[in-house]
Amino acid sequence: MALSTLDERTALVLIDLQNGIVGAPTTPLTGPEVVARGVELADAFRAQGAPVVLVRVTHAADGSDAMPGRTEQSRGAGAPPQGWDVIVDELSGHDGDITVTKRNWGAFYGTDLDLQLRRRGVTQIVLAGIATSIGVESTARAAHEHGYHVTLATDAMSDLNTEAHLNSIERIFPRLGETGTTAEIIDLLAKTRA
């Protein structure tokens, strides 16, 4: 489905583009490639005066605020390296950007993301980041459930697993919103604001 429109009050939400995640072995794009497209989107949104939200994931060094529950897959052991949860330099340091800190996969649960968006009158979000099937998909699902229009920049996200990435892109995202490329979204943003 082609992109139809971007609402007057649309925000860009970039998921987990932080030091400890962009270096992971992702597919189909590398972390730096996702960051580069995230920068393109963020620059376009900032130029139009539209909100840019930078979401980062973190947890206490002792793991006391980590997600509970038993899982079959290990969550990793030990404390992450210093600075792993810092937004990458290419995206940080812009006045007016909103930073949201999460401790779960999705950016809505347990954060003030919904409050930040609603106070600004946002009705639509454009999503990108890492990982497609984890943080991005969880946030897209919650955004849809919260009543936001959702657009997904499919060439500005990547995953740890090709099949998981494709499942999100091909099967899940079309049910949650509209998909498009970075260039298509930037073009539509410019046309919407003209």
N, CA, C and O of each residue as an XYZ file, in Angstrom:
776
protein
N       0.848     -1.187      0.000
C       0.000      0.000      0.000
C       0.887      1.242      0.000
O       1.855      1.324      0.756
N       0.559      2.175     -0.826
C       1.308      3.425     -0.879
C       0.939      4.304      0.298
O      -0.157      4.204      0.850
N       1.845      5.143      0.664
C       1.553      6.107      1.722
C       0.440      7.023      1.259
O       0.457      7.498      0.123
N      -0.517      7.271      2.116
C      -1.623      8.131      1.705
C      -1.433      9.567      2.167
O      -1.640     10.502      1.394
N      -1.041      9.747      3.420
C      -0.912     11.101      3.943
C      -0.140     11.084      5.252
O       0.003     10.045      5.896
N       0.341     12.225      5.622
C       0.892     12.444      6.959
C       0.041     13.531      7.594
O      -0.172     14.586      6.998
N      -0.442     13.277      8.796
C      -1.262     14.258      9.496
C      -0.470     15.536      9.755
O       0.761     15.531      9.779
N      -1.200     16.617      9.947
C      -0.564     17.899     10.281
C       0.318     17.760     11.523
O       1.376     18.384     11.614
N      -0.118     16.952     12.460
C       0.630     16.730     13.714
C       1.206     15.320     13.716
O       0.674     14.414     14.358
N       2.307     15.154     12.983
C       3.001     13.868     12.911
C       4.353     13.999     13.583
O       5.046     15.000     13.405
N       4.732     12.982     14.361
C       6.029     12.952     15.035
C       6.844     11.782     14.502
O       6.296     10.751     14.114
N       8.146     11.957     14.488
C       9.082     10.888     14.174
C       9.505     10.243     15.486
O       9.877     10.940     16.430
N       9.450      8.918     15.550
C       9.882      8.187     16.743
C      10.947      7.185     16.301
O      10.668      6.252     15.548
N      12.171      7.398     16.783
C      13.297      6.526     16.442
C      13.602      5.625     17.629
O      13.798      6.106     18.745
N      13.641      4.329     17.393
C      13.757      3.333     18.441
C      15.185      2.799     18.580
O      15.757      2.254     17.636
N      15.737      2.969     19.770
C      16.980      2.320     20.213
C      18.196      2.563     19.324
O      19.024      1.668     19.151
N      18.310      3.745     18.769
C      19.512      4.073     17.992
C      20.551      4.622     18.964
O      20.799      5.825     19.044
N      21.141      3.690     19.692
C      22.055      3.994     20.794
C      23.316      3.162     20.629
O      23.343      2.173     19.897
N      24.366      3.594     21.337
C      25.692      3.009     21.152
C      25.733      1.493     21.241
O      26.374      0.852     20.408
N      25.073      0.904     22.219
C      25.166     -0.535     22.425
C      24.314     -1.369     21.498
O      24.394     -2.597     21.526
N      23.495     -0.728     20.672
C      22.607     -1.484     19.787
C      22.993     -1.329     18.319
O      22.897     -2.290     17.555
N      23.425     -0.145     17.914
C      23.719      0.055     16.486
C      24.933     -0.755     16.021
O      25.125     -0.923     14.817
N      25.748     -1.257     16.938
C      26.895     -2.079     16.558
C      26.577     -3.560     16.451
O      27.436     -4.354     16.069
N      25.338     -3.940     16.790
C      24.948     -5.355     16.720
C      24.908     -5.815     15.267
O      24.714     -5.002     14.364
N      25.089     -7.103     15.039
C      25.029     -7.633     13.668
C      23.582     -7.715     13.179
O      22.890     -8.701     13.431
N      23.135     -6.678     12.481
C      21.745     -6.602     12.028
C      21.628     -6.880     10.532
O      22.598     -6.810      9.778
N      20.405     -7.195     10.145
C      20.099     -7.500      8.754
C      18.722     -6.935      8.412
O      17.867     -6.974      9.296
N      18.435     -6.440      7.282
C      19.265     -6.389      6.089
C      20.237     -5.211      6.067
O      21.144     -5.175      5.236
N      20.058     -4.260      6.963
C      20.944     -3.101      7.024
C      21.835     -3.167      8.256
O      21.483     -3.795      9.254
N      22.977     -2.522      8.178
C      23.831     -2.386      9.357
C      23.270     -1.274     10.244
O      22.487     -0.439      9.790
N      23.673     -1.275     11.493
C      23.262     -0.210     12.402
C      23.607      1.169     11.865
O      22.751      2.053     11.887
N      24.842      1.393     11.378
C      25.169      2.708     10.826
C      24.293      3.117      9.642
O      24.012      4.303      9.472
N      23.857      2.163      8.824
C      22.955      2.488      7.713
C      21.586      2.928      8.246
O      20.985      3.866      7.723
N      21.101      2.251      9.283
C      19.830      2.643      9.895
C      19.960      4.029     10.508
O      19.062      4.859     10.364
N      21.069      4.284     11.190
C      21.300      5.604     11.785
C      21.300      6.674     10.702
O      20.681      7.724     10.878
N      21.981      6.430      9.584
C      22.048      7.421      8.497
C      20.652      7.767      7.990
O      20.358      8.937      7.746
N      19.795      6.772      7.830
C      18.429      7.050      7.376
C      17.615      7.720      8.475
O      16.758      8.559      8.199
N      17.887      7.346      9.722
C      17.233      8.020     10.844
C      17.599      9.493     10.892
O      16.758     10.340     11.192
N      18.851      9.793     10.597
C      19.308     11.187     10.557
C      18.587     11.948      9.442
O      18.161     13.085      9.642
N      18.451     11.327      8.274
C      17.717     11.959      7.163
C      16.293     12.306      7.583
O      15.817     13.417      7.351
N      15.625     11.347      8.201
C      14.260     11.575      8.654
C      14.210     12.665      9.722
O      13.378     13.570      9.653
N      15.095     12.577     10.702
C      15.096     13.556     11.796
C      15.363     14.961     11.269
O      14.711     15.915     11.694
N      16.307     15.097     10.355
C      16.597     16.419      9.782
C      15.372     16.981      9.066
O      15.066     18.167      9.193
N      14.670     16.131      8.312
C      13.474     16.580      7.585
C      12.366     16.985      8.555
O      11.708     18.006      8.353
N      12.159     16.200      9.595
C      11.120     16.532     10.579
C      11.474     17.819     11.320
O      10.613     18.676     11.520
N      12.724     17.956     11.723
C      13.139     19.176     12.427
C      12.957     20.394     11.522
O      12.503     21.442     11.982
N      13.305     20.268     10.247
C      13.181     21.387      9.305
C      11.731     21.838      9.170
O      11.467     23.008      8.894
N      10.789     20.912      9.364
C       9.366     21.240      9.270
C       8.763     21.604     10.628
O       7.565     21.870     10.724
N       9.584     21.614     11.669
C       9.093     21.937     13.011
C       8.265     20.828     13.624
O       7.490     21.066     14.550
N       8.426     19.606     13.109
C       7.685     18.450     13.621
C       8.505     17.755     14.709
O       9.734     17.729     14.637
N       7.835     17.194     15.710
C       8.553     16.575     16.822
C       9.397     15.366     16.403
O       9.004     14.570     15.551
N      10.568     15.262     17.034
C      11.451     14.109     16.886
C      11.617     13.502     18.271
O      12.019     14.179     19.217
N      11.301     12.212     18.374
C      11.408     11.497     19.642
C      12.505     10.446     19.509
O      12.469      9.604     18.612
N      13.472     10.508     20.406
C      14.562      9.543     20.436
C      14.327      8.623     21.627
O      14.377      9.055     22.778
N      14.073      7.359     21.339
C      13.787      6.380     22.389
C      15.031      5.550     22.638
O      15.676      5.073     21.705
N      15.356      5.386     23.908
C      16.499      4.546     24.269
C      16.045      3.535     25.303
O      15.118      3.788     26.073
N      16.702      2.393     25.312
C      16.401      1.365     26.301
C      17.569      1.272     27.269
O      18.729      1.379     26.872
N      17.254      1.074     28.530
C      18.293      0.921     29.538
C      17.747      0.118     30.698
O      16.562     -0.211     30.737
N      18.602     -0.188     31.624
C      18.201     -0.818     32.874
C      19.290     -0.598     33.905
O      20.426     -0.262     33.571
N      18.927     -0.792     35.160
C      19.892     -0.626     36.244
C      20.997     -1.666     36.110
O      20.765     -2.775     35.630
N      22.187     -1.300     36.536
C      23.335     -2.198     36.428
C      23.091     -3.535     37.114
O      23.592     -4.568     36.667
N      22.328     -3.517     38.190
C      22.059     -4.768     38.906
C      20.860     -5.524     38.344
O      20.508     -6.590     38.850
N      20.231     -4.983     37.305
C      19.102     -5.654     36.665
C      17.800     -5.579     37.437
O      16.833     -6.253     37.085
N      17.762     -4.768     38.485
C      16.575     -4.724     39.346
C      15.332     -4.186     38.646
O      14.219     -4.449     39.101
N      15.486     -3.454     37.571
C      14.325     -2.929     36.855
C      14.131     -3.603     35.493
O      13.402     -3.093     34.642
N      14.777     -4.734     35.296
C      14.638     -5.476     34.041
C      13.267     -6.148     33.990
O      12.636     -6.378     35.021
N      12.815     -6.460     32.766
C      11.525     -7.123     32.588
C      11.525     -8.461     33.331
O      12.463     -9.248     33.200
N      10.477     -8.713     34.105
C      10.395     -9.993     34.804
C       9.860    -11.083     33.875
O       9.502    -10.823     32.726
N       9.817    -12.263     34.381
C       9.225    -13.374     33.632
C      10.272    -14.325     33.095
O      11.385    -13.932     32.747
N       9.887    -15.576     33.038
C      10.781    -16.605     32.509
C      10.713    -16.616     30.990
O       9.641    -16.465     30.405
N      11.850    -16.795     30.367
C      11.923    -16.924     28.918
C      12.821    -18.101     28.574
O      13.676    -18.498     29.365
N      12.620    -18.648     27.396
C      13.464    -19.752     26.951
C      14.811    -19.262     26.451
O      15.798    -19.998     26.491
N      14.857    -18.027     25.984
C      16.096    -17.473     25.463
C      16.742    -16.613     26.538
O      16.070    -15.805     27.179
N      18.013    -16.781     26.730
C      18.755    -16.021     27.732
C      18.736    -14.534     27.392
O      18.785    -14.145     26.224
N      18.665    -13.730     28.415
C      18.671    -12.275     28.221
C      20.067    -11.695     28.327
O      20.243    -10.481     28.225
N      21.030    -12.517     28.523
C      22.398    -12.031     28.680
C      22.722    -11.847     30.143
O      21.836    -11.617     30.966
N      23.957    -11.946     30.449
C      24.381    -11.835     31.847
C      25.400    -10.715     31.989
O      26.096    -10.350     31.042
N      25.462    -10.195     33.180
C      26.436     -9.161     33.465
C      25.964     -7.777     33.082
O      24.960     -7.601     32.392
N      26.709     -6.814     33.546
C      26.381     -5.419     33.268
C      26.871     -5.032     31.880
O      27.965     -5.426     31.476
N      26.070     -4.262     31.145
C      26.521     -3.803     29.827
C      27.647     -2.775     29.985
O      27.821     -2.206     31.062
N      28.400     -2.541     28.926
C      29.490     -1.568     29.015
C      28.977     -0.152     29.247
O      27.857      0.186     28.866
N      29.788      0.646     29.859
C      29.461      2.051     30.112
C      29.107      2.743     28.801
O      29.820      2.602     27.807
N      28.002      3.494     28.798
C      27.605      4.268     27.625
C      26.827      3.504     26.581
O      26.511      4.062     25.530
N      26.506      2.246     26.829
C      25.782      1.440     25.850
C      24.405      2.004     25.543
O      23.872      1.795     24.453
N      23.823      2.726     26.512
C      22.456      3.223     26.377
C      22.375      4.692     25.964
O      21.318      5.313     26.077
N      23.473      5.236     25.492
C      23.516      6.636     25.060
C      23.137      6.724     23.582
O      23.660      5.982     22.750
N      22.219      7.643     23.267
C      21.818      7.879     21.868
C      23.070      8.225     21.050
O      23.935      8.964     21.520
N      23.163      7.690     19.833
C      24.345      7.925     18.993
C      24.538      9.418     18.733
O      23.579     10.186     18.661
N      25.796      9.799     18.594
C      26.149     11.211     18.401
C      25.443     11.835     17.200
O      25.069     13.007     17.245
N      25.259     11.069     16.134
C      24.652     11.608     14.917
C      23.240     12.135     15.144
O      22.767     12.983     14.387
N      22.562     11.640     16.181
C      21.179     12.045     16.440
C      21.016     12.908     17.684
O      19.988     13.566     17.839
N      21.980     12.919     18.548
C      21.818     13.622     19.826
C      22.216     15.091     19.726
O      22.853     15.524     18.765
N      21.818     15.841     20.749
C      22.251     17.225     20.871
C      21.407     18.247     20.143
O      21.865     19.369     19.923
N      20.180     17.896     19.757
C      19.313     18.843     19.065
C      18.254     19.371     20.031
O      17.448     18.608     20.564
N      18.268     20.684     20.246
C      17.267     21.294     21.113
C      15.879     20.995     20.575
O      15.649     21.041     19.367
N      14.969     20.695     21.463
C      13.603     20.440     21.060
C      13.282     18.972     20.864
O      12.114     18.588     20.912
N      14.295     18.138     20.643
C      14.026     16.702     20.536
C      13.562     16.177     21.890
O      13.950     16.695     22.937
N      12.746     15.168     21.853
C      12.223     14.533     23.065
C      12.957     13.208     23.237
O      13.055     12.422     22.294
N      13.467     12.963     24.432
C      14.098     11.679     24.720
C      13.202     10.897     25.668
O      12.771     11.411     26.700
N      12.930      9.659     25.307
C      12.113      8.766     26.116
C      12.981      7.568     26.499
O      13.636      6.966     25.648
N      12.976      7.235     27.773
C      13.733      6.090     28.260
C      12.766      4.964     28.603
O      11.825      5.143     29.376
N      13.020      3.804     28.011
C      12.165      2.642     28.249
C      12.974      1.521     28.887
O      14.202      1.493     28.817
N      12.254      0.608     29.505
C      12.875     -0.551     30.125
C      12.217     -1.845     29.636
O      12.387     -2.914     30.222
N      11.463     -1.709     28.547
C      10.746     -2.811     27.925
C      11.015     -2.762     26.430
O      11.740     -1.893     25.946
N      10.423     -3.706     25.703
C      10.570     -3.684     24.255
C       9.915     -2.461     23.649
O      10.534     -1.753     22.856
N       8.674     -2.206     24.011
C       7.919     -1.119     23.415
C       8.164      0.205     24.117
O       8.526      0.239     25.293
N       7.963      1.302     23.384
C       8.249      2.639     23.904
C       7.078      3.271     24.644
O       7.230      4.356     25.205
N       5.917      2.629     24.663
C       4.766      3.218     25.351
C       4.646      2.750     26.797
O       4.446      3.572     27.691
N       4.763      1.459     27.044
C       4.527      0.925     28.378
C       5.581      1.423     29.372
O       6.783      1.265     29.158
N       5.102      2.025     30.455
C       5.998      2.468     31.520
C       6.788      3.728     31.215
O       7.730      4.054     31.936
N       6.417      4.450     30.147
C       7.113      5.695     29.796
C       6.093      6.824     29.673
O       4.889      6.611     29.820
N       6.595      8.025     29.402
C       5.699      9.167     29.183
C       5.528      9.484     27.692
O       5.143     10.600     27.342
N       5.809      8.515     26.813
C       5.712      8.773     25.372
C       4.318      9.238     24.971
O       4.187     10.243     24.273
N       3.282      8.533     25.394
C       1.925      8.915     25.027
C       1.606     10.323     25.519
O       1.013     11.110     24.781
N       1.979     10.647     26.721
C       1.753     11.981     27.288
C       2.484     13.049     26.471
O       1.914     14.093     26.154
N       3.750     12.782     26.133
C       4.540     13.735     25.348
C       3.885     13.992     23.988
O       3.828     15.132     23.528
N       3.396     12.937     23.353
C       2.767     13.085     22.033
C       1.428     13.809     22.134
O       1.163     14.739     21.373
N       0.598     13.392     23.057
C      -0.744     13.990     23.183
C      -0.672     15.464     23.566
O      -1.482     16.260     23.090
N       0.277     15.843     24.410
C       0.416     17.261     24.781
C       0.791     18.120     23.588
O       0.542     19.325     23.586
N       1.380     17.517     22.584
C       1.761     18.238     21.369
C       0.709     18.076     20.270
O       0.896     18.559     19.153
N      -0.378     17.407     20.580
C      -1.455     17.215     19.613
C      -1.138     16.228     18.519
O      -1.796     16.233     17.478
N      -0.148     15.379     18.723
C       0.271     14.416     17.700
C      -0.813     13.368     17.491
O      -1.352     12.810     18.446
N      -1.124     13.111     16.215
C      -2.114     12.100     15.853
C      -1.517     10.966     15.023
O      -2.169      9.950     14.782
N      -0.273     11.151     14.591
C       0.383     10.149     13.752
C       1.848     10.073     14.130
O       2.462     11.077     14.490
N       2.414      8.851     14.043
C       3.844      8.712     14.252
C       4.464      7.968     13.076
O       3.846      7.088     12.475
N       5.700      8.344     12.765
C       6.533      7.631     11.806
C       7.582      6.911     12.634
O       8.274      7.526     13.444
N       7.698      5.606     12.429
C       8.602      4.778     13.224
C       9.762      4.242     12.402
O       9.617      3.906     11.227
N      10.929      4.170     13.060
C      12.119      3.544     12.486
C      13.012      3.125     13.645
O      12.784      3.532     14.784
N      14.028      2.311     13.361
C      14.980      1.938     14.399
C      15.365      0.479     14.375
O      15.207     -0.218     13.372
N      15.876      0.037     15.510
C      16.377     -1.326     15.690
C      15.804     -1.854     17.004
O      15.850     -1.143     18.008
N      15.294     -3.010     17.031
C      15.175     -4.043     16.021
C      13.737     -4.077     15.506
O      12.785     -3.858     16.256
N      13.606     -4.353     14.228
C      12.314     -4.329     13.545
C      11.245     -5.110     14.301
O      10.165     -4.590     14.578
N      11.555     -6.374     14.635
C      10.550     -7.264     15.215
C      10.432     -7.147     16.732
O       9.597     -7.812     17.344
N      11.247     -6.321     17.327
C      11.225     -6.203     18.789
C      10.752     -4.800     19.162
O       9.552     -4.584     19.335
N      11.667     -3.850     19.289
C      11.302     -2.507     19.726
C      10.399     -1.762     18.769
O       9.461     -1.091     19.199
N      10.670     -1.868     17.465
C       9.854     -1.144     16.490
C       8.454     -1.745     16.428
O       7.464     -1.016     16.503
N       8.361     -3.074     16.291
C       7.047     -3.694     16.192
C       6.238     -3.511     17.479
O       5.043     -3.222     17.416
N       6.867     -3.674     18.635
C       6.148     -3.491     19.904
C       5.597     -2.077     20.018
O       4.469     -1.879     20.469
N       6.387     -1.103     19.613
C       5.946      0.292     19.664
C       4.844      0.545     18.651
O       3.892      1.267     18.948
N       4.954     -0.037     17.451
C       3.910      0.118     16.427
C       2.590     -0.469     16.897
O       1.534      0.133     16.698
N       2.643     -1.626     17.513
C       1.424     -2.255     18.022
C       0.761     -1.361     19.071
O      -0.447     -1.129     19.026
N       1.561     -0.864     20.012
C       1.006     -0.013     21.066
C       0.480      1.299     20.507
O      -0.563      1.783     20.947
N       1.189      1.885     19.537
C       0.721      3.131     18.920
C      -0.637      2.913     18.264
O      -1.542      3.735     18.403
N      -0.768      1.808     17.553
C      -2.035      1.457     16.907
C      -3.136      1.310     17.962
O      -4.243      1.815     17.781
N      -2.832      0.622     19.055
C      -3.804      0.420     20.134
C      -4.170      1.731     20.833
O      -5.277      1.870     21.354
N      -3.236      2.696     20.844
C      -3.495      4.010     21.433
C      -4.240      4.943     20.480
O      -4.572      6.068     20.855
N      -4.504      4.496     19.259
C      -5.275      5.295     18.315
C      -4.468      6.218     17.426
O      -5.041      7.090     16.773
N      -3.153      6.053     17.380
C      -2.335      6.867     16.476
C      -2.354      6.255     15.081
O      -2.463      5.038     14.928
N      -2.246      7.113     14.061
C      -1.969      6.638     12.719
C      -0.483      6.280     12.716
O       0.337      7.023     13.254
N      -0.141      5.161     12.120
C       1.232      4.666     12.169
C       1.785      4.548     10.751
O       1.147      3.974      9.869
N       2.977      5.099     10.549
C       3.714      4.940      9.302
C       5.071      4.353      9.660
O       5.705      4.785     10.623
N       5.512      3.377      8.891
C       6.755      2.680      9.183
C       7.744      2.872      8.049
O       7.461      2.531      6.900
N       8.907      3.420      8.380
C       9.969      3.649      7.397
C      10.751      2.349      7.249
O      11.724      2.116      7.967
N      10.327      1.513      6.323
C      10.839      0.146      6.247
C      12.304      0.040      5.837
O      12.931     -0.993      6.071
N      12.858      1.078      5.235
C      14.285      1.043      4.891
C      15.124      1.782      5.927
O      16.295      2.078      5.688
N      14.524      2.080      7.074
C      15.235      2.739      8.167
C      15.096      1.900      9.439
O      15.023      2.424     10.550
N      15.064      0.586      9.237
C      15.001     -0.341     10.368
C      15.713     -1.625      9.982
O      15.871     -1.938      8.801
N      16.134     -2.354     10.987
C      16.830     -3.603     10.759
C      16.639     -4.488     11.977
O      16.141     -4.042     13.010
N      17.038     -5.739     11.850
C      16.757     -6.731     12.884
C      17.967     -7.633     13.081
O      18.947     -7.555     12.340
N      17.882     -8.477     14.078
C      18.923     -9.465     14.328
C      18.692    -10.726     13.501
O      19.563    -11.593     13.430
N      17.523    -10.829     12.877
C      17.120    -12.027     12.167
C      16.339    -11.644     10.903
O      15.368    -10.890     10.976
N      16.757    -12.156      9.768
C      16.122    -11.815      8.496
C      14.651    -12.209      8.470
O      13.804    -11.420      8.050
N      14.341    -13.427      8.917
C      12.958    -13.898      8.879
C      12.062    -13.042      9.779
O      10.939    -12.708      9.400
N      12.549    -12.694     10.950
C      11.761    -11.854     11.858
C      11.521    -10.483     11.238
O      10.414     -9.952     11.320
N      12.544     -9.910     10.623
C      12.427     -8.603      9.958
C      11.354     -8.671      8.873
O      10.457     -7.829      8.824
N      11.451     -9.677      8.008
C      10.503     -9.801      6.902
C       9.087    -10.064      7.394
O       8.130     -9.553      6.813
N       8.939    -10.843      8.445
C       7.612    -11.092      9.003
C       6.960     -9.780      9.445
O       5.785     -9.539      9.167
N       7.728     -8.940     10.131
C       7.191     -7.644     10.566
C       6.818     -6.780      9.375
O       5.720     -6.227      9.326
N       7.727     -6.661      8.410
C       7.526     -5.797      7.244
C       6.350     -6.273      6.386
O       5.504     -5.476      5.981
N       6.307     -7.571      6.116
C       5.336     -8.100      5.162
C       3.987     -8.465      5.773
O       2.957     -8.350      5.109
N       3.981     -8.905      7.033
C       2.738     -9.422      7.600
C       2.141     -8.560      8.702
O       0.921     -8.407      8.776
N       2.978     -8.000      9.551
C       2.471     -7.277     10.719
C       2.226     -5.793     10.407
O       1.138     -5.281     10.671
N       3.205     -5.115      9.861
C       3.089     -3.671      9.663
C       1.914     -3.253      8.779
O       1.262     -2.255      9.088
N       1.613     -3.972      7.691
C       0.448     -3.567      6.890
C      -0.866     -3.620      7.671
O      -1.842     -2.984      7.273
N      -0.904     -4.358      8.761
C      -2.114     -4.430      9.583
C      -2.152     -3.322     10.635
O      -3.195     -3.070     11.239
N      -1.015     -2.664     10.852
C      -0.925     -1.622     11.879
C      -0.890     -0.217     11.299
O      -1.165      0.753     12.005
N      -0.556     -0.101     10.026
C      -0.434      1.232      9.442
C      -0.010      1.166      7.993
O      -0.327      0.213      7.281
N       0.707      2.180      7.565
C       1.206      2.256      6.198
C       2.726      2.192      6.225
O       3.360      2.624      7.188
N       3.296      1.653      5.166
C       4.748      1.537      5.075
C       5.263      2.356      3.901
O       4.550      2.596      2.926
N       6.511      2.776      4.016
C       7.147      3.524      2.944
C       8.633      3.627      3.190
O       9.129      3.252      4.253
N       9.335      4.134      2.205
C      10.780      4.339      2.341
C      11.057      5.696      2.964
O      10.176      6.551      3.055
N      12.278      5.871      3.384
C      12.706      7.157      3.927
C      12.435      8.278      2.922
O      11.879      9.316      3.279
N      12.828      8.064      1.675
C      12.634      9.091      0.644
C      11.163      9.398      0.432
O      10.792     10.564      0.295
N      10.316      8.374      0.403
C       8.877      8.589      0.219
C       8.277      9.380      1.382
O       7.444     10.263      1.176
N       8.701      9.062      2.587
C       8.179      9.763      3.763
C       8.632     11.213      3.769
O       7.835     12.108      4.050
N       9.899     11.457      3.464
C      10.405     12.836      3.427
C       9.693     13.641      2.348
O       9.342     14.801      2.564
N       9.479     13.027      1.186
C       8.760     13.684      0.101
C       7.336     14.031      0.514
O       6.874     15.144      0.266
N       6.638     13.090      1.142
C       5.272     13.312      1.574
C       5.214     14.367      2.689
O       4.285     15.173      2.740
N       6.202     14.354      3.567
C       6.275     15.367      4.639
C       6.380     16.764      4.025
O       5.693     17.689      4.458
N       7.232     16.911      3.028
C       7.394     18.217      2.367
C       6.101     18.652      1.673
O       5.713     19.818      1.747
N       5.434     17.705      0.995
C       4.182     18.026      0.304
C       3.075     18.381      1.289
O       2.271     19.279      1.035
N       3.037     17.675      2.408
C       2.018     17.921      3.424
C       2.176     19.303      4.041
O       1.192     19.949      4.400
N       3.406     19.746      4.159
C       3.697     21.021      4.829
C       3.771     22.180      3.850
O       3.927     23.327      4.270
N       3.663     21.907      2.548
C       3.801     22.978      1.531
C       2.659     23.962      1.586
O       2.626     24.913      0.805
